[in-house]
Amino acid sequence: MHFEINHTDNRARACTIKTAHSTIKTPVFMPVGTVGSVKGLDATDMIELLKTEIILGNTYHLYLRPKDTVVKYFGGLHGFTSYPKSFLTDSGGFQAFSLSKMTKQDENGITFKSHIDGSKHYFTPSKVIDIQNNLNSDIMMILDDLIALPAERSRIQLSIDRTSRWAEESIHYHRANQQKGIADKQNIFAIIQGGTSQEFREISARSLCSMDYDGFAIGGLSVGEANQDMYDTVEFTTQFMPTDKPRYLMGVGTPEDLIENIERGVDMFDCVMPTRNARNGTLFTSFGKLNIKGAKHVLSDEPIDSECDCYTCQNYSRGYLNHLFRAKELTYFRLGSLHNLHYYLTLMRQTREAILEDRFAAFKKEFYAKRAQA
């Protein structure tokens, strides 16, 4: 991986990440393709209409179905999905949190009970890397111990200790593999934990950032805490993260969350929100959110957003999209998802331009002013 800081505007950063498969300009939002597909969209949509350079897949889900060995047979995620750009794969740590009734952690790893057939599977730091080697993702996330908030002090302490221990095991295993010619083009990120405690975030960040990782993520946020607590935690944590490596905030979030955390020095984001909200009838616009299923849109010949140049807005009216949603036509899922992802990706491109031109503060002010008109 090649990483370069192109410009900074206070703490906001415009950077370039080069992997074996693409050149990624940051700030960047990564669409979520959990099982190797962004719901409702295909590789052509991602490349030609949305012009994405990186999407996210999930190790746990791909391991269970179709199996990482099947993906490897097809040449990894790039060959399997026909998406030739970069992939980042999550490790399964979030699934241990989100499927907590079906998982159990111990000092060496996590036992999962499959949500598909009930079979049991054991993830260790090295096994997670083996799976991601088969997936051939460009950026691999390591196994971490993610907990819900609020949490007892003792549980947060256990989380950061366990995460650091697993991180040390992971980096040694990955670098040893590379010495053998395995995963020589794959990069690896560690995940900082610690809840909203400044004490534990500093301990976790200092421990992990002393290791030979290609980039670092902030995990364990947007899991029940107040938004301001998330922002304060990110602002505190980034000061302990290297300036010469990518910074990734996992699973966040709303357009406001992206802008606020870019201001605090974050480069990379992912979230299911744009596609999930689209499927539920909520569309993002430059003036706030729009509920397409509302009766007021039945006779509207306006696009979703008059300022948007996405495929959906250039070709279809609110009235037609309202009809598709009410009729439960699958076409709506594609058109709604295309619009919402285009909105997120365009917001990131506009933010980058503002940083490069030293006008991020003015851009942020205008962003909020427009949304106040909704």
WODAUR-V802251 format. One line per field, one symbol per residue. ss: DSSP state (H for helix, E for strand, - for the rest). burial: b if it has 24 or more other C-alpha atoms within 12 Angstrom, else e. A space follows every 10 residues. Layout:
ss = ???
burial = ???
This chain:
ss = -EEEEEEEE- -EEEEEEE-- --EEE--EEE EE-------- --HHHHHHH- ---EEEEEHH HHHH---HHH HHH--HHHHH H----EEEEE --HHHHHH-H HHEEE---EE EEE------E EEEEHHHHHH HHHHH---EE E--------- --HHHHHHHH HHHHHHHHHH HHHHHHHHH- ------EEEE EE-----HHH HHHHHHHHH- ----EEEE-- ------HHHH HHHHHHHH-- -----EEEE- -E--HHHHHH HHH----EEE --HHHHHHH- -EEEE--EEE E---HHH--- ---------- HHHHH--HHH HHHHHH---H HHHHHHHHHH HHHHHHHHHH HHHHHH---H HHHHHHHHHH H---
burial = bebebebbbe bbbbbbbbbb bbbbbbbbbb bbbbbbbbbb bbbebbeebb bbbbbbbbbb bbbbeebbbe bbeeebbbbb bebbbbbbbb bbbbbbbebe eebebeebbb bbbbeeeeee bbbbbbbbbb bbbbbbbbbb bbbbbbbbbe eeeeebbbbb bbbbbbbbbb bebbbeeeee eebebbbbbb bbbbbbbbeb bbbbbbbbbe bbbbbbbbbb bbbeeeeeeb bbbbbbbbeb bbbbbbbbbb bbbbbbbbbb bbbbbbbbbb bbbbbbbbbe bbbbbbebbb bbbeeebeee ebbbbeebeb bbbeebbbbb bbbbbeeeee bbbbbbbbbb bbbbbbbbbb bbbbbbeeeb eebbeebeee eeee
